[in-house]
Amino acid sequence: MGKVTGFLEIEREEPRYEPASDRLRHFGEFTIPLSEGRVVDQAARCMDCGIPYCHGDHGCPVDNQIPDWNDLVYQGNWEEAARNLHSTNNFPEFTGRICPAPCEEACTLNLEDIPVAIKTVEQSIADRAIRSGWVKPQPPEHTTGKSVAVVGSGPAGLAAAQQLARAGHDVHVYEREPKAGGLMRYGIPDFKMEKHHITFRVEQMQAEGVTFHYNENIGVTRPLSELQEKHDAVLLCGGAEHPRDVGCEGTHFAGVHYAMPYLVQQNRLNEGESIGFEQPISAAGRHVVVIGGGDTASDCIGTAFRQGAISVTQLDIRPEPPVKEDKLSTWPNWAVKLRTSSSQAEGVERQFSAGTLEIIGNAKGHVTGVQCARVDLKRQPIPGSQFMLKAELVLMAIGFARPVHEGMLAELGADYDKRGNLFADTLSYKTSVPGVYSAGDMRRGQSLVVWAIREGRQAARSIDFDLMGATNLPR
């Protein structure tokens, strides 16, 4: 906890944003950090609430010891707070930026709509630790002689690789893209997290003995069997990238794209990488319609505005949620309520209970509009409620159904769960093929970065135990 009476004396405060008129001019992060003293004040608000629902499955999948490091920050012991934070989370500067903070939703003070600013404190600790040089490579004292292949360098793969390397194993990460990070690097816009944070961690892991192999699309550039023969264990963390089908006619028109290629190409442009085709997908000077109501849709909105869209309309098939939830029936769980992201606040028009009937195009084969209708609670169109939206760019952002089966997984031949994810339990993380494990979105389906880090850490522990007969890695 922090100061005994802190929650009574100090108001909740969050970092401010650059004005929209300024931040839309660039793709960089736009959060204005709180001063050290104000962060200390926020940590001081942490109360002795008896049962800290902020950590554990209700609030924090990686079990961050939130009251402990809040108290350490309040006491001025930032270095020990950083050590405590890193004991449960390999990459707190990632989660401090892009996690939606279920910990704050589960905070006891959220019963009064004034939760402790946990995410702000977490990011402040992580950033200060890196800035102060406290985050250093931790190479193992002894090596085990065992070799592990990790396929995919998203948060699950990176967390697992770092844990396994520190346990003394020879870890090789195979990544399809030219750089590590997975969708954190290529899917999440720079304005939410600049990519030098990932580069810093990759360099740290290389100093700890992790070897990265880039441009390796396992199942395409080389068979998975080669990794199985070469390494003592293989961990698959390839993510869930098979997009859901919008389920309407007209997706073939020029100017209609899935969200991920759109976001990836902008991040590649920001990094100075080749985008693989001559003409980038651009919202400049166009009326844009984004289909979907989640985080990916929000990322498309922010990107479109930065590219110079004339207008952006978001279609969400769900009914408009209440502005305020019923705390007594939802707390400490994540509540369904009206949330407005920073990108949505930049000027999007949001349409709720809006179903997409058809995407309309002209004789030249280019999209011109989206035919929509209001839907009922069963998501069926309401007669007489149709309306048309002008659209010169349509972005389909309705999430991912499962991992891609073609290639690596088809070669593996392991069991899937009923949703098409690679089957592995949450104790051993073993697939049905001996010596092959899976963690992150490839195993659990589309989820949060913090869940991926948790699964990567737990899978690393399971692999270490299986290879050595014992393990000191935390679960």
N, C-alpha and C positions, 0 to 999 in steps of 0.2 A: 504494500500500500504506500501511499504518499503521506501528505500532511493529514493529521487526524480530522481536522475541520476544513480541509482544503475544498471539498466539494460544496461546502456551505459558503465559502468566502470567495471562490474564484469561478468566474464564468467560463463556459466552454468557448474555446477559440480555435479556429482552423486557419490554415494558410490561405491567403488571398490569391486570386488569379490576376494576371495581366488583363487589362480591358480587352474585350473581344476585338475591338478595332485595331489593337496592337498585335495580339497573338495570331490573328488570321493572316498576318503578313509573313509568317515563318512556320516551320515544322518542328521547332524545338520545344522543350518543356517550358511551361509558362506559369508554374506555381511559384509564388513568392514565399520562400521559407520564413517561418517565425524566427525571431531572435532566440538566442540560447536561454535567456531569462524567461521568455514567454513559454518556451517548451518545458522548462522546469516547472512553471506554474501549472501547465496542463498535466504533467506527471503527478504533481502534488494533489490533483483532484481525485486520484485513485483512492477508493475508500476500503475500509476493512469490512467487506460485505459478507464474510462467512464462507459462502460458496462462490468462488470466482468463475462464473459461467463463461467468462471471456476466453478461457482456454479449455482445451478438451474439444470433443466433437461438436458441441453446441456452438463454440465460437472460433476455435483455431485448430484446424486439422494437424498442424505440426506441433501442437502443444506448447506454443510459446509461453514462457513463465511471465506473463504480463504484469501482474502485481509486483513481482520481484524487480524487474528492470525499471518499472515506474518509480519504485522506491529508491533504487540506486541513482536514477537521474535526479530525483528530488534531493538526495543527499549529496549530489555533485560528483558521484563516482561514475563518470561516463565510461571509463575503460572497462570496469567490471560489468557495467550494464551491457557493453558490447560483447564481452565474453559470454555472458549469460544468454544473450539473444542468439549468438552464433551456435550455442550448444544445441539448439533445437531447429535452427533454420540456417541452411547454408548460404542463402542469398536474400537477406532481409531488405536490401536496397531494391530488389525486384518487387517483393510483396508490399513494401512500403509505398510503392508507386501504383501498382496495378491490381492489387487485391481489393475486392469490394468491401473488405473489413467486416465480416460477420462477427468478429470479436466485439466491435462497437455495438452491433445489434443486440448482442447477448450481455452487454454491460448492465449492471444493476441500475446505474443512473439513467439508462435508456428508458426505464419505466417513467421517467419525467422528461423524456426527449432531450436530455442533456448528457449523453454518454461521454466518458473520458475520451479524449482525442488520441486513441491508441495508435492509429495508423500514422499520425503526425509524429508521435514520439518515436515509433519504430523507425521511420525513415530518417529522423534526425540522428538517432543513435548510429544507424548503419552508415550514413553519409559522414558523420564525424569520425567514425572508426577508420574508414578508408582514408579520409583527409589527414588524419593524425598518424597514419602509418601503423595502426594496430593490427590491421588485417594483412597477415603475411603468409607465405606458403608454409604448409605443414607437411613436409615429406616424411615418410615413415622411417622409423629407426631400424626396422628390419624388413626384409622382403620375404615373401612366402614361396616364391617359385611358381605361383599359380597365375594364369592369364585369363582375363575376362574381356569379352567384347560387348560393347554397349552400342546398340544401333539407334541413332537419333540423339540429337544434342539439345532438345528442349529442356525445360526445367526438371523433368523426371530423369532424363538421361544424365544431365549435368550433376544433379544431386547424387545419384547413384555412383557415377564415376568418381566423384570426389571422395565419397565415403569409402569406396573400395580401394582407391589408391592410398588413402591414409591408413588402411588396414594392411597395406604391404603388397597388394596384388598389382600385377602388370596390367594396366587398364588401357584398352584401345577403343576410342569412340569413332564410329563410322557415321558420317553426316552426308546427306544428299546434296546440300547446298555448299557454296564456296566459303561460308563462315558458320560458326557455331551459334546456337541460340534457338533454332527451330522457329515456331511462330512468334516467340517473344521478339526475335530479331526481324523477321520478315512479315509478320502479320499484325503485330501491335504497332500503331503509329508512333513515330518519334516524339510527337507532342505529349504522349503518355509516358514514354520511357525512352530516353536517348540511349543509343546502342553502345556507347563507350562503357556503360556499366557492365554489359555482357563481356566485352573485350577484356576488361580488368579481371574478371573471374576466370576467363579462359587462360590468361597469362598466369594467374595464380595456380591453376590446375596443372598447366604444363610444367611449372616449377616443382610441382608435387609428384610428377612422373607420369601424368596422363598424356597419351599420344592421340592426337586428332588426325583423322583421315578424311579429307574433304572431297566433295564431288564423287562420293561413293553411294550410289543408289543400290543398296543391297537387294538382290533379286533381279537387277538389271545390269549394272556394271560388273558385278561379281555375284556368284551364287551364295545363298545363305549357308549351304553345306560347307563351303570353304571356311567360314568362320567357325562352324561347329567342329570341324576337324582341327583347326588351328588353336582354339581356345578351350579352356577347361569349363567355361560357362558362357552363355550368351544371354544378354538381357535386351529385350525388344521394347523400345520406347519411341516408336515411330508416330505416335499421335493418332488422331481420328480425323481424317481429311476428306472423307467421302461426303460431299454436300447433299443436303436434303433437296428433294425435288419440289419446286414451287407448285407443280400440279396444275398448270394452266397452259393454254396455247400461246404461241408468239415468242417463246424464249429464243427462237432461232434468229430473230431480227438483229441486225447490226446495232450496237449501242446497248445491248442487254448482256450483262455480265454477272457472274457469281462474285461475291464480295472479296473472296480471298485473292484471286488474281489481281483485282483492282488495288487492294491494299499492299500486296507484295511488290507490285511494280513501282508504287510510289516510294516504298522503303528502299528498293534497289536504286532508284534515281537519287534518293538522298545520300546513299552510300557510294554513289559513283559507279555502280555495277551495271553491267549490261542487262537490259530487260527482256532480251530474247526476241523482240519484234520491233519493227521500225516505228510504228505509231503508238505512243502510249495512250492508255485510256484516260481521258481528261474530262473533267466537269466544267472546264472554263467556258463561260458564256452560255451554259446550258441549264435547262430546267431538269432537275434530277428527282427521281423517285427511288426511295430506298424501301425495299420490302423486307420487313422483319423488325422486331422490337427489342432485340438484345444488345449486348455489348458490341458485337461485330457491326451491327447496323449503326450504332452510335459512332464507331470508328470511321465508317464510310461517310457519315454526315460531316464529321470534323474535317476529313480529308477533302471532301467535295467543296466545302466552304473555302479551304485554303487554296484550292485550285482555281477558285473564282467562279463558282456556280452562281447563276442568277437566282435560283430558288431551289430549296430542297424540301421535299415532302416525305414523311415517314409513314408507312402503312403498317399498323400493328393489328393483327387479327384478334387479339385479346381485348376484352372490355376495359375501359379506363378504370384503373384501380382507385381506391379511396386515397385521399390526400393523407389521412392519418389512420393507422391500423388500430385494432382493438388490442391493446397491450396485454390484457389479462388472458386473452385466448391465443396469442402468438408468442410472446416473450418466453424464453430467450432465443427462440428460433428466428430464422430470417423471415421477415414479414413481407407480404405482398402489399405494396403501397405505391403511390405515384412518386417516382424518382426521376429527376432531371439531371442528365449528365452535363458536363461542361460543353460538350459538342452540341447537344440539343439546345442548350441555353444560347448558342450562337445564332439562332434564328430559324430553326427548322419548324415546319408546320406538322404537327403530329395528328394523325388520324387513327382513332381507336375503333375497335369492332369493324375493321375494314378488311374485307376479303378481296383478293385479286382474282377477277374472272377471266381476263384475257389481256395480253399485251398486244397493242395495235401498232402496225407499221404501214409505211407507204409503198408505192409501186417500186421504188428504188431499193426496197428491202431494209430501210432504216426505221427504228422505233419512233413513233410519234406520240404515243399516249398509253395510258393504262386504264382499262375498264374495271371499275370497282363496284362493290356493293356493301352495304351494312350487313353484318351477320349476327345471328342470335347466339345464345350461350352454347349451342351445339355446333357453332361455326358454319351454319347453313345460311345462304343468302336470303335476306328478307325481301319479299316481292315489292317492287316499286321503289327500292332504295338505291338503284344504280346511279353511279356518277362517274365522270371521266376526268382524268388528270392529264394535263399536257406533260409529255416526257420526251427528252432527247437523250437521256441516259438513265437506264434502269439498273439498279444494283440489287441482286438477290442475296439477302443476308439472313437466312432462316436457320443457320446452324449446320451441324454435321451429324450424319446418321450413324457413322461407324468408321473404323479404319479402312483403308484401301485393301481389298483382298487380292487384287492382281499383283503378281510379282512375288515378293518375299513371303507373304503369308500363304499364298497358293502353294509355293514350294515347300513351306514348312509342313502343311497338312495337319495342323493342330486343331483342336476343338474351338468352336465359337460359342458365346453365350446366345441367349434368345434374341438379343439386339444386334448380333453380328460382330460384337467385340471379341478380341482374342481372350479365351477363357483362362483365368488364373485366379486362385483364391487370394484373400487378403492376409493370409498368414505366411504361406510359403512363396507366393507369387510365381509358382511353377505352372507352366503350360502342360498340356498333355504329352508333350514331347520331352523326353529326358534331357536334362542339361540346358533347357531353354526356359527363360523366365520372361515375364512381361510386367510393365508398370506404367502408370500415367494414363493418358487418354486412350491409348491403344487397348488397354485392359478395361477401363471403367467407362469409356465414352467421354464425350466433350465435357470438360469441367474446368475448374479454376487452377491457376498457377500454384496456389498453396497446396491443393490436393496432389498435384503432380510432384511437388517437392517431397511431401509426406510419403507418397508411394515409392519414389526413387530411393529414399532413405531406408524404408522398410524392406524393399527388395534387396538392397545392398546387404542388409543384415542377414537376410535369408541366404543369400549366395555365399557370404562369408562363413556362415555356420555350416552350410553343406560342404564347402571346400575344405574347411579346417576342423570341423567337429566341435568347434566352440567359437564364440564371437564376443568381442567387447564393444561392438557397434551398438549405439542406442536404437531402440525401436520407436 
